[in-house]
């Protein structure tokens, strides 16, 4: 980004129920927001859960003790501590409170902003109503929508990363939705990180296609379709492909019981993940619940041919047969057929990968970062200042 004269500063308090060292789309976006604000000379503090072995990085973080969520131990929930949060934020005097999640800490941040009369910005990243259906609790869906309307009502704007999701929120009277958070760092995720070492370790040979899945291994990610598709694809491609999963989650054991021949990498840090993306050839993403599908954009930026569910945010990121392939979310045979078509036709795979990289570059983070600063200026009442929202 080009820097220009700075005529104003904002002080942003970010409150989130997930943060480093956790690896997920929400953490990626929150870390990005904090980095952008600091890069341009604005002030930011973060309220987030404390994870075992990971205390606050510095005085600009407040880490609240957390406990494991029994159905999903990788998720940790913090007990709301309004007093501690208020004592941390009051001296900072934020111009805007940005609540990134609707969990216990998000509730605390919302309460703080409302009580102090500070402009509130919220985010909607997780499709909770669809999650209710996936966990056989569809009867609760109307209550979930009611909760979301209440939670986001005080917000001056609600960021969400997809056009379709923004339209749905607006239709249901939830917040003041604005599309933001679907940019990808095309400098970090790029084909130049392709590693012969990673390829030898994962596949054993340059002629073997590496088929990758990245994400949380949970029911709402449609992993049963992933398993069925990979079993069918492997039966047809044989030794011409190897299958790799980067991710963890409550369904890990069950999934790997069906796919004992898969290379399982667990959660990877951002640098290793970028290397693995670039070293693979095909990325398969069958989830139907993505509000954005940032994982697809990261894979595309890394030069992979992506085979994704024709649903949610993937539809907005991928142009079928040009920058990726879209398949009906429940069509395991369709996923297997597209995987086979890419494994046996390297030239077609390369053409789609080239289109994927171009599509991701069009979604680079830089323009979105400037939009973010302007959104905060507007929320803080500085929209009419007529000055550039960036630092020298």
C-alpha positions in Angstrom: 0.0 0.0 0.0 1.1 3.5 -0.7 1.5 5.7 2.3 0.4 9.4 2.4 0.0 12.1 4.9 -1.9 11.2 8.0 -4.2 13.8 9.5 -6.1 11.6 12.0 -5.7 8.6 14.2 -8.3 6.1 15.5 -8.0 3.9 18.6 -9.6 0.5 18.0 -10.4 -2.1 20.6 -10.7 -5.6 19.0 -12.6 -8.2 21.0 -12.6 -11.8 19.8 -13.3 -15.3 21.0 -10.5 -16.8 18.9 -7.0 -15.5 18.4 -3.4 -16.7 18.0 -2.1 -19.4 18.3 -5.4 -20.8 17.0 -5.4 -21.2 13.2 -8.7 -20.4 11.5 -10.3 -17.9 9.2 -11.5 -15.6 12.0 -8.1 -15.4 13.6 -6.5 -14.7 10.2 -8.9 -11.7 9.7 -8.5 -10.3 13.2 -4.7 -10.5 13.1 -4.8 -8.8 9.7 -6.9 -6.0 11.1 -4.5 -5.4 14.0 -1.5 -5.4 11.7 -3.1 -3.0 9.2 -4.0 -0.6 11.9 -0.5 -0.6 13.4 1.1 -0.4 10.0 -0.8 2.9 9.3 0.0 4.4 12.7 -3.4 3.8 14.4 -3.7 2.4 17.9 -5.1 -1.0 18.6 -5.6 -3.3 21.6 -6.9 -6.9 21.6 -9.0 -8.7 24.1 -8.9 -12.5 23.4 -8.8 -15.9 25.2 -5.7 -17.1 27.0 -4.4 -20.4 25.6 -2.2 -22.8 27.6 1.5 -21.7 27.2 0.6 -18.5 25.3 0.3 -15.5 27.6 -0.3 -12.0 26.3 2.3 -10.9 23.8 2.6 -7.4 25.3 0.7 -4.7 27.1 -1.6 -4.2 24.0 -3.3 -7.6 24.7 -5.6 -8.7 27.4 -5.8 -12.5 27.6 -8.8 -13.9 29.5 -8.5 -17.4 31.0 -10.3 -20.0 28.9 -11.5 -23.6 29.2 -11.9 -26.3 26.5 -15.3 -26.6 24.9 -16.1 -30.3 25.6 -17.7 -31.2 22.2 -14.7 -29.6 20.5 -11.6 -29.4 22.8 -9.6 -27.3 20.3 -12.1 -24.5 20.9 -11.6 -22.7 24.2 -14.2 -20.4 25.7 -13.4 -17.5 28.1 -15.6 -16.7 31.1 -16.9 -13.1 30.5 -15.1 -10.7 32.9 -16.6 -7.3 32.3 -14.7 -5.7 35.1 -11.3 -6.9 33.8 -12.2 -5.8 30.3 -13.4 -2.4 31.4 -10.2 -1.8 33.5 -8.2 -2.7 30.4 -10.1 -0.6 27.9 -11.0 2.5 29.9 -7.5 3.9 30.0 -7.1 3.2 26.2 -10.3 5.3 25.4 -11.2 3.5 22.2 -12.9 5.4 19.4 -14.5 2.2 18.2 -15.0 -1.3 19.7 -14.9 -4.0 17.1 -16.4 -7.3 18.2 -15.3 -10.1 15.8 -17.3 -13.0 17.3 -20.6 -13.7 19.0 -19.2 -15.8 21.9 -18.7 -14.9 25.6 -15.9 -12.4 25.0 -17.9 -10.9 22.1 -20.8 -10.4 24.5 -18.5 -8.7 26.9 -17.2 -6.3 24.2 -20.7 -5.6 23.0 -21.8 -4.8 26.6 -18.8 -2.5 27.1 -19.4 -0.5 23.9 -23.1 -0.1 24.7 -22.5 0.9 28.3 -19.8 3.4 27.4 -21.6 4.8 24.4 -18.8 3.9 22.0 -19.5 3.1 18.4 -19.7 -0.7 17.9 -18.6 -2.6 14.8 -19.3 -6.3 14.6 -18.4 -9.1 12.3 -20.4 -12.1 11.0 -18.0 -14.9 10.0 -19.7 -18.0 11.0 -23.0 -19.4 9.5 -24.5 -20.5 12.8 -28.0 -21.1 11.4 -26.6 -23.7 9.0 -24.4 -25.2 11.7 -27.6 -25.8 13.7 -29.0 -27.9 10.8 -25.7 -29.8 10.4 -25.8 -30.7 14.1 -29.4 -31.9 13.8 -30.7 -29.0 15.8 -32.6 -27.3 13.0 -35.5 -26.6 15.3 -33.3 -24.0 17.0 -32.6 -22.1 13.8 -35.3 -19.4 14.3 -33.9 -18.8 17.8 -30.4 -18.5 16.4 -31.6 -15.8 13.9 -33.3 -14.0 16.8 -30.1 -14.1 18.8 -28.1 -12.7 15.9 -30.6 -9.9 15.4 -30.2 -8.9 19.0 -26.5 -9.3 19.1 -25.8 -7.1 16.1 -28.5 -4.5 16.6 -26.3 -1.8 18.3 -23.6 -2.0 15.6 -23.0 0.9 13.3 -21.9 -1.6 10.7 -21.5 -5.4 10.5 -18.6 -6.7 8.4 -19.2 -10.0 6.6 -17.0 -11.5 3.8 -19.7 -12.5 1.3 -22.2 -10.8 -0.9 -24.8 -13.5 -0.5 -24.4 -13.5 3.3 -24.6 -9.7 3.4 -27.9 -9.9 1.5 -29.2 -12.6 3.8 -28.4 -10.5 6.9 -30.0 -7.4 5.4 -33.1 -9.4 4.5 -33.4 -10.7 8.0 -32.8 -7.3 9.6 -29.4 -8.2 11.2 -27.0 -5.3 11.7 -26.0 -2.9 8.9 -24.0 -5.4 6.8 -21.1 -4.4 4.6 -18.9 -6.8 2.6 -15.4 -6.9 4.0 -12.8 -9.5 4.9 -12.5 -11.6 1.7 -9.1 -10.3 0.6 -6.1 -12.7 0.4 -2.4 -11.9 1.0 -1.1 -12.9 -2.5 2.4 -12.0 -1.4 2.4 -14.6 1.4 0.4 -17.2 -0.5 2.1 -17.6 -3.9 3.4 -20.3 -6.2 7.0 -19.3 -5.6 6.9 -21.1 -2.3 6.7 -24.5 -4.0 9.1 -26.8 -2.3 10.8 -29.9 -3.8 11.4 -31.0 -0.2 7.7 -30.9 0.7 6.8 -32.7 -2.5 9.3 -35.5 -1.9 8.1 -35.9 1.7 4.4 -35.9 0.8 4.3 -37.6 -2.6 7.7 -39.3 -3.2 7.9 -38.2 -6.8 7.4 -35.2 -9.1 5.0 -37.0 -11.3 2.6 -37.7 -8.4 -0.2 -35.2 -8.0 -0.8 -34.0 -4.4 -4.5 -33.6 -3.6 -4.9 -31.4 -0.5 -7.7 -30.5 1.9 -7.3 -27.7 4.4 -9.7 -26.9 7.2 -11.4 -27.8 10.4 -12.4 -31.5 10.5 -16.0 -31.1 11.6 -19.4 -32.2 10.5 -20.4 -28.8 9.1 -17.4 -28.9 6.7 -19.1 -31.8 4.8 -16.3 -34.2 5.5 -18.4 -37.3 4.8 -18.6 -36.1 1.1 -14.8 -35.5 1.2 -14.2 -39.1 2.4 -16.5 -40.6 -0.1 -15.0 -38.5 -3.0 -11.4 -39.3 -2.0 -12.1 -43.1 -1.7 -13.7 -43.1 -5.2 -10.9 -40.9 -6.7 -8.1 -43.0 -5.2 -9.7 -46.2 -6.6 -9.4 -44.7 -10.1 -6.1 -42.7 -9.9 -4.1 -45.3 -8.0 -0.4 -44.2 -7.5 -0.8 -41.2 -9.7 -1.9 -39.1 -6.6 -1.4 -38.8 -2.9 -4.0 -37.3 -0.5 -3.1 -34.9 2.2 -5.1 -33.2 5.0 -3.9 -30.1 6.9 -6.3 -29.6 9.8 -7.7 -30.9 13.1 -11.2 -31.2 14.6 -13.7 -33.4 16.4 -14.2 -35.7 13.4 -10.5 -36.4 12.8 -10.5 -39.9 14.1 -13.6 -40.9 12.3 -12.4 -39.4 9.0 -9.0 -41.0 9.2 -10.6 -44.4 10.0 -12.2 -44.2 6.5 -9.0 -42.8 5.0 -6.1 -44.6 6.6 -3.8 -43.9 3.6 -4.1 -40.1 3.9 -1.1 -38.0 5.0 -2.4 -36.0 8.0 -0.4 -32.9 8.9 -2.6 -31.4 11.6 -2.9 -27.7 12.0 0.0 -25.8 10.4 1.3 -22.3 11.2 0.8 -19.7 8.5 4.3 -20.1 7.0 4.2 -23.9 6.8 0.6 -23.7 5.4 1.7 -21.4 2.6 4.5 -23.8 1.7 2.2 -26.8 1.7 -0.4 -25.0 -0.5 2.2 -24.1 -3.0 3.7 -27.6 -3.0 0.4 -29.3 -3.7 -1.5 -29.5 -7.0 -5.2 -29.8 -6.3 -7.3 -28.5 -3.3 -10.7 -30.1 -2.5 -13.2 -28.1 -0.4 -16.7 -29.6 -0.1 -18.0 -27.4 2.7 -21.4 -25.7 2.1 -21.3 -23.4 5.1 -18.5 -21.0 4.1 -19.4 -17.3 4.4 -16.2 -16.5 2.4 -14.1 -19.5 1.8 -10.8 -17.8 2.5 -9.1 -21.2 2.3 -10.1 -21.4 -1.4 -8.5 -17.9 -2.1 -5.3 -19.0 -0.3 -5.1 -22.1 -2.4 -5.9 -20.1 -5.6 -3.2 -17.5 -4.7 -0.8 -20.4 -4.3 -1.4 -21.6 -7.8 -3.7 -24.7 -7.1 -6.6 -26.0 -9.0 -9.4 -25.8 -6.5 -12.4 -28.2 -6.6 -15.0 -26.7 -4.3 -18.7 -26.9 -3.3 -21.0 -24.9 -5.5 -22.3 -23.0 -2.4 -21.7 -20.1 -0.1 -18.6 -18.0 -0.5 -16.9 -20.4 -2.9 -19.4 -19.3 -5.6 -18.2 -15.7 -5.3 -14.5 -16.6 -5.4 -14.4 -19.2 -8.2 -15.4 -18.9 -11.8 -16.3 -22.4 -12.9 -13.8 -24.0 -15.3 -11.7 -20.8 -15.4 -10.3 -20.3 -11.9 -11.5 -23.5 -10.4 -14.2 -26.2 -10.5 -17.6 -26.1 -8.7 -19.5 -29.2 -7.7 -22.8 -29.7 -6.1 -22.0 -30.0 -2.3 -23.4 -33.5 -1.8 -22.1 -35.0 -5.1 -19.2 -37.1 -4.0 -19.1 -38.8 -7.4 -18.9 -35.4 -9.0 -16.0 -34.4 -6.8 -14.2 -37.7 -7.5 -14.6 -37.2 -11.3 -13.2 -33.7 -11.2 -10.2 -34.8 -9.1 -9.6 -37.6 -11.7 -9.9 -35.1 -14.6 -7.2 -32.9 -13.0 -4.8 -35.7 -12.0 -4.7 -37.3 -15.5 -4.5 -33.9 -17.4 -1.6 -31.8 -16.0 -2.1 -29.2 -18.8 -5.7 -28.6 -17.8 -4.7 -28.5 -14.2 -2.0 -25.9 -15.0 -4.5 -23.7 -17.0 -7.0 -23.7 -14.1 -4.2 -22.9 -11.7 -3.1 -19.9 -13.8 -6.7 -18.7 -13.8 -6.9 -19.3 -10.0 -3.8 -17.2 -9.3 -5.2 -14.3 -11.5 -8.6 -14.6 -9.6 -6.9 -14.4 -6.3 -4.7 -11.4 -7.3 -7.9 -9.6 -8.1 -8.9 -10.2 -4.4 -5.6 -8.9 -2.9 -5.8 -7.5 0.5 -4.4 -4.0 -0.3 -7.6 -2.3 -1.6 -9.6 -3.9 1.2 -7.2 -2.6 3.8 -7.9 1.0 2.7 -11.6 0.3 2.8 -11.2 -0.9 6.4 -9.5 2.3 7.5 -12.3 4.3 5.9 -14.9 2.2 7.6 -13.4 2.8 11.0 -13.2 6.5 10.3 -16.9 6.5 9.4 -17.8 4.6 12.6 -15.7 7.0 14.7 -17.5 10.0 13.1 -14.5 11.1 11.1 -15.9 10.4 7.6 -16.4 14.0 6.8 -12.9 15.0 7.6 -11.9 14.8 4.0 -8.4 13.5 4.7 -6.4 10.4 3.8 -6.9 7.5 6.2 -3.3 6.4 6.2 0.0 7.2 7.8 3.3 8.5 6.4 
